[in-house]
Amino acid sequence: LPALLRAVGEPARPGGRRAQAVLFVPSYFDFVRVRQLLRDEDVPFVGLSEYSEPPDVARARAALQRGELEGLLVYTERAHFFRRHLLKGDAQLAFYGLPSYAHFYPELAQMLCAAPSDQPRGGGAAAGGTCVALFSKYDLQPLRRLVGDARAARMVADRETSFLFQ
């Protein structure tokens, strides 16, 4: 988790505004663990899971869209699978674990890096949005779904620690 926070730029602390960040968590068990770690570290965050109440979801989505999200938005895969919340706004996206469904990766990246309606189109990731995903050699199957067999094998076997896609 500290590596992810460094990669997306540590979220806003009270008194200082930073870039908005969304942390995608693949399972509810990881969500509970991340939530506890964030509480222990005193990092402000909003959690959206499949159990979140509709008013809480609406409040978090509106804050993200307006650019007023204080801290980190932690979003679970099950919430995205069952609810398909439309998350708009220019935010940095981090994957705590690779998604089970490969199409979730581009869906979330396109939603979060899309230019707001009052700005000219063509923003996308080039407008400053970044996407970071953590994986290990044990994540070969989900990684294969995202990048293909040959590239996944190369990424897992390579001694390089980061990979850039444009």
Salt bridges, closest charged atoms under 4 A:
GLU10 OE2 - ARG13 NH2 2.37
GLU50 OE2 - ARG78 NE 3.03
ASP56 OD1 - ARG59 NH1 2.99
GLU68 OE1 - ARG66 NE 2.88
GLU70 OE2 - ARG17 NH1 2.84
GLU107 OE1 - HIS80 NE2 2.72
GLU107 OE2 - ARG84 NH1 3.12
ASP149 OD1 - ARG144 NE 2.94
